[in-house]
Amino acid sequence: MKPWAMILCAAAFLSGCASQPSAPVAPRVQLFHDQLFQPPSERIDAARVFALTPAMRDYLHNEINSASQSRDVRRQLFDALYRRDKLQVEYDSTMTRNAAQTFEARSGNCLSLAIMTGALARELGLPVQYQQIEVDEVWSRAGNLYFASNHVNLALGRPRNDHNPYMTYSMDTANFLTVDFIPISPKARENAKVLSETTILAMYLNNRAAELLSTGKTDDAYWAARQAAETDPLFLNAYNTLGVIYQHHGDNAAAEQALRYAHDQAPDNTIYLANLAQTLENQNKLEEAGVLRARLAQLEPYPPFHFFQLGQEAMKAGDYARARNMFERELERVPDYHEFHFWLAVANYQLGNLRAADAHMALAMQNSTTRGDHDLYSAKLDRIRAYEAQARAK
């Protein structure tokens, strides 16, 4: 089966967006098909996404409000997020957490971290502006699902006049304090797209839908994607996710309907293009699918993971030299993706290049985005180094 692509925020499916209309319209036909799915095992409570726990309020009271009143409250919160002796949250893409879960785990992907920070800032009375940053999408995969992750951060406003008891807040650019957990270029910061809290909530629900689908919980994934589309009917990624869920459930007609709506709104979005083309192929609508494939080839001759898949095929055939070359070509496009380094390490190991295998396994561990992957690569790196030591001792 061919891979499906989904677009996540902070971390749903197949390639980048070449263009999007400035004013999408809500679907005019019913794209939900509740009768096809079992009730959710646990419905996501949208009201809890930004909710604070007593522990979070205690933290703000003890660590922020009790600090020196001469300091900017925004700066106090900012420092708490990064300092090791304070809250210090860490990036982890395992799942998209709500504010309370992120605070408890002290980790999350960029959407989780933005949600938690926004919830804490709102409790402090600070204005919050969520932003989507124009950077290259980051790709990952789980089985035959491929995920393209956009990036979200937030900016905190400050009072115009700290001595005014009826203070109003300014969100002028000069008054921003941007909170981000990865470095971004000044140009990307300048071109940030402001997002409403409603869209952020839809992004959260869409992420959870994709994550649930990746673990085989198709019914739960449907209800989460449905909530995302209901929350923000103009959030196109939710319809892409719905389409992929329908297809995985065996409902090709429903998948085509949802994906066709997303594609009509953003005709050059390569993710929507690829997913719709595949759905049409599944229904033997080969002529229209061929037109879409031709357009897709123009927009994206070598889609994400193209050379990686060729490398995987070479590994299965035992052609480790070709596999190494394919993984190296993929790394030229995405130098920091951990799985590419991992497989390049494996190919080099099979070729007897232990030093290169050691270097790339170390880079796989360094660039891993989940604790599970980090531990896996660490264990394999230990095995390579043990083998290197044995080879030197001979």
N, C-alpha and C positions, 0 to 999 in steps of 0.2 A: 504493500500500500504506500502511496506517495505521502510525503509529509504535509501536514496542515500547519498554517501559520496563524498566530494570534498576537495581538498587540497589548502589552502590559504597560502600566505606568508605574514608575519607580523601580519599577521594574517593572496585541495578542496575535495574530499569527503571520506571516511570510515575508515581507520585505518592506522597504521604506516607502514613504509617501512622496510622490513626485509633485503632486499639487492637491489642494483641497479647496472647494468653494468657500467663499467667505460667509455665506448664509445658507446652510443646509436647511431643508424643510423636513418636518416630522412626517413619518409614513402615513399614507392615507388609507392603507389597508391593514387588517389585523395580521400581525406577524407572530403572535403568540399562539401556541397550540398546547394548552395545558393538558388536554385529554391524552396526550401521548406519553405523559410522564407520571411517575408515582409522586405522592406528596413528599416534600422535603423532609429529611430525617431531622433537620434542625434549621428553621428559617433564620436567616441573618437579620438581626435586629438593627436596622439602620440608625435608630436613636442612640445606640450604644457606641457607635463608631468614634464619636468625639467625646464621649462621656468620661469624666474624671472619677477616679476612685478616692476613698478617704486617704490612702497612702500618698496619692499624687498631691492632694490639697495640703497634707501635712508637710510634704517636701517643699512646696512653694512657701508655706508659712515659715518653715524653719530655715531654709537655705536662701530664699530670695527676699521675702518681705523683711526678714530680720537683719539683712545685710545693710551696709552703709547707705543711708538715704541720699547721700550726695552722688551716688553712682546711678547711671542710667539703668533702669530696670531691664531694658532690652539686653544690655550688655551683660548684666548678671545672669539672665537666662541663657544667653549665647555661651558664656564661659562655662556654665554648669553642664551644657551639652557636650563640651569637648574636653574638659579637665578630668584627669584620671582620679583626682581626689573628690570629684563631685559626681554628677550623674553619669557622664561620659557614655553616650550610646555608641554602638558600633554597627557598621553596615553588615546585613545578613539577608540574602535574597531567598531564604528557605520558603517563606510565606509572607503574604501581606497581612500585617497585624493591625488591629485597631489601636486607639491611643493607649488604653489601659494595658493591653497585651505587650505593646512596645515598651512601655515604661517598666513593666515587670521583668521582661526579658533583657532590657537594656540593649536591645538590638532590633533591627528591622531593615527593610529595603527603603528606598528614598521616599516612596509614598507613605509608608508607615511612619517614618521619621517626621515627615512634613505634617501628618495628621496629629501625631503626639505633640509636636512643638506648637502647632496651631491651637490645640486644645489648652495647653499650658499657658500660652500667651493670652488667649481669650479670658482665662480665669484671672490673669493679672490686669485685665482691662486694656490690653494692647490691641490695636488694630492689626489685622493680618491680611496679607495679599498672597494668594497662592499663584504660582507661575509654572508654565511649561517651558522648558529650556530647549532651544533649537540646537541640539547636538545629535551626532550620528546615533542611530538606534543600536542598542546592545542586544546581541542575539544569544539565545540559549536554547536548549532542547530537552525534552523528556519523552523518550520513545519516538513516536512518529509525530509528535507535536513540537513545532518550532515557535519560539516566543521572541518577539521584538519588543524591547523595553524602551519606552521614552523616559525622559527625566523631568522630575518635578522638584521644585524647592519652594521656599516662601520668604517673604520680606516682612519685617516688623516695622510698623510706624511708631512715631514718638509724639509726645504732646508738643503743640506749637508754643505753649507758654506754661512752664511748670509751676508758675506762681498763681495761675488763674484757677480758682476753685471750680469754675465751669469750663474746664479745659476742653478743647476740641483737638482732634488728632489730624495730623497731616500724613498723607501717603505720597507726597511729592518725592520724586526720585532722590533728591538731595537728602531727604530724611529717612531713607530706607536703611535698614540693617538686614542684609540678606543672610539667611541661614541655609547652608548647604553642606552636604557631607562628602561631596567629591569636588575637585577643582574644576572650574569652568572658565572659559576665556571671556575677556571683557566684551567681545562682540556678541557672544551667545547671551551674556547677561543683558546687553542692551536690547536684543531682539526677543526677550522673554514675552510670552503670551500670558496675559492675566486670565486666571481661571476662577470661576465662582466656586463656593463651597459645595454647591449642588453638583457641579461637574466632578469635583474631587471625590464626593461620595459615590458618584456613578463609576468613577475609575476604580475605587476600592472594591465595589461589588463586581465589576468586570474582572479585576485581578483574581478575586476569590473564585469566580466562575471558572476561569482558565486553570487555576490551581486545582480545583476540585475535579475538573475533567481529566487532568493529567494523572490523578490518582484513581481514576476509574469510577468516580462518583458522578455519573452522567446526570441522574435525576436532580441531585443537589446543584450541580453546575447549571442546569437549565433555569432553576428558580432564581439563582443568583444573577445570571445574565438577564433574566426577565426583569428583576428588580433594578438592575443598572439602566436598562432602556426606559423603564417607567420613571425612574428618578430624573433622568435627563434625556428626553426623547431625541435630542439633537446630537447625542454622543454616539457617533457612528461606529466606534469600535465594539460597542455592545451588540450591534446587529451582526457584525462579523463573527463575534463569539457565538451568538445564537446559531448562526449558520453552521459553524463547525460542530456545535453540539448536536444539532439536528442530523448532520451527516453521520456522526459517530453513532447516533441512535438508529440509523437506517432510514431516516425520513428525508430523502433527497429532494422531494418537491418543496417541503418546508424550508430546507436548507437553501435551495435556489431562490426562493422568495425573499428570504432575509438578506442573502448575499447580493442579490440583484439590487435591492434597495440601497445597500451601502455603496455598491459600485456606481449606481446612477448618481449618487451624491458626490462621489469622488472618483471620477472615471480613470484617473491615472495613479491611483493608489495601488501599488503592485501587490500588496497583501490581499486586498479585496479581489483584484483581477485574478490572481492565481487560485484563490479558493473557489471563486465562481466558475472558473474554467474547469477545475477538477470536478465540481458538482455536475456541470453539464456533461462532462465525459462519463461520469458514472451513470447518467441517464441516456447515454448514447446520442447526445445532441452534439455530434462531432463537428459539424460545420461551424456553428457559433463558437464552440470551444476553440476551434482552430483560429478564428479571428482574434479571440482574446489572447491566445498563446502568442500569436504573431506580434500583437501590441506589447505584450509582456516582454518579449525578446528584444524589442526596440528600447524599452525603458530600462531593462535590467538583463543584459546578455548573460551575466554570471551571477545568479542569485546567491544569497548567503548560504553557506555550507556546501556550495557546489563542489569545490575542490576537496573539501573534507569528505564528502560522500565518495568521490573517486578514490581518495586515500583509503577509506574503509574497504572498498571493493578490492583494492590492491592488497591490503592486509589479509583479507580472506583468501586471496589467491596465492599468498606467500611471496608476493613481489614487494619486498620491504623497501627496496631502493625507490621504486615508483611511489609507494605510499609516502615515504619521507619527502619526496619532491612535491607531492600534492599537499601535504600538511604544511610544508614551508610556504607554498603559494597562498594558502588560506591565511597563514600568519602574517604575510605581507599586507593583507587587507585589514586584519584585526589582530594587532600585535599582542594584545593583553588577554585574549580569551583562554581560560585555563584548560579547557578540553583539547584545544589544538596543541598546546604544549604537552599535555599528557600523552596524546597519541604519537606526537613526534618523538617523545622520549621512548615510547614502546618500540617504534620503528627503528630508532637508533640502537636500542638494546638488542633487537633481533639481528642487526647488522654488526654487532660487536663494538659499536662506538660508545663505550661506557661513559666517557667524559661528557659527550653531548647528551646522552640519556640522563645523566645526573643533572646537568644544567637545566634541561627543559622540564624535568620533574620538579626541580626546585622552583622554577617559574610557574608551573601549574599550581603548586601549593601556595606560592606568593599571591597569585591572582585569583585564587578560589573565592567564591562569593557565599559559600555556606560552610558551616563548621564541619558538616559531614564530609564534604569534598576535601576540605583542608586536612582532616584526619586521614582520609583515604590516601591522598597524595603523600602525606608525611610517612605513612607506613611503607608505601612503595619506594619512596626515596631511601628509606633506611635499608630496604632489601637491595637496592642497586648499589649503595655504598658498601654494604657487607660483601656483595659479590666482587666489587672493585678491590676491596681489601684482600680477599682470597686470591684474586688474580695477581695482585702485586706480590703476594707471599710465595707464589710458586716459582 
